[in-house]
Amino acid sequence: AIDSIGLLSVAKTPEDITELKSSVQKRGILCPVLVAATNKGDVWLIDGYARIAVAKELNITQIDAIVINVDTKTQANNLYNEINKIKPVIKTDDVREEKFRVLCVKDHDLPTYLL
């Protein structure tokens, strides 16, 4: 359940989620979030803060997640920091160009944030 996922203190609050919210209302959440879980049962969100925020606004209580096992919250924080170091390296135009090449779909109605 979404309420059982902890938010790391190092994480940033998602900014504008209006477009994502509209897409989720039409299609649901398409990409799973990434969480780190300990043997004690603690679960920490690593990637997918905007999806979680939208899910909470839309009263969605369960979503798919990819789970990575960690021993401590410190390891979860480190994982979060490593993933977020990588994100800015990818240029938006490069990602979009690659997605256009992969999709090459006629008459799609995908939201712009997916393209």
C-alpha positions, 0 to 999 in steps of 0.5 A, spaced: 500 500 500 502 506 498 501 509 505 506 504 507 512 507 503 517 512 507 519 518 503 526 519 504 528 526 507 533 527 502 528 527 496 525 533 493 518 534 493 515 533 486 513 540 482 508 541 477 504 534 476 498 536 473 499 533 466 501 527 469 495 527 473 491 527 467 494 522 464 494 517 470 486 519 470 486 516 463 491 510 463 493 509 470 500 509 472 504 506 467 511 505 470 512 502 476 516 506 482 522 504 485 523 502 492 528 500 497 526 495 502 529 492 508 529 485 512 525 489 517 519 491 513 521 498 512 520 501 505 523 507 502 521 510 495 527 511 491 524 514 484 517 515 483 515 521 487 511 525 482 507 518 481 506 517 488 503 524 489 498 523 483 496 516 486 495 520 493 491 525 490 487 520 486 486 516 492 489 510 488 492 505 494 496 500 490 501 501 485 506 497 482 513 497 484 520 495 483 523 493 489 531 493 491 533 490 497 537 494 502 540 493 509 539 500 512 535 507 510 542 509 509 543 505 503 536 507 501 539 514 501 545 513 498 541 509 492 536 515 491 543 520 491 546 515 486 540 515 481 539 522 482 546 524 479 544 520 473 538 523 471 541 530 470 546 527 465 541 525 460 539 531 456 531 531 455 532 532 447 536 526 447 531 522 451 525 525 447 529 523 440 530 516 442 523 515 444 520 518 438 525 513 434 522 507 438 515 509 438 514 511 431 507 510 432 501 513 428 495 516 431 498 515 438 495 520 444 501 519 448 502 525 453 508 530 451 512 528 458 512 521 455 515 523 448 
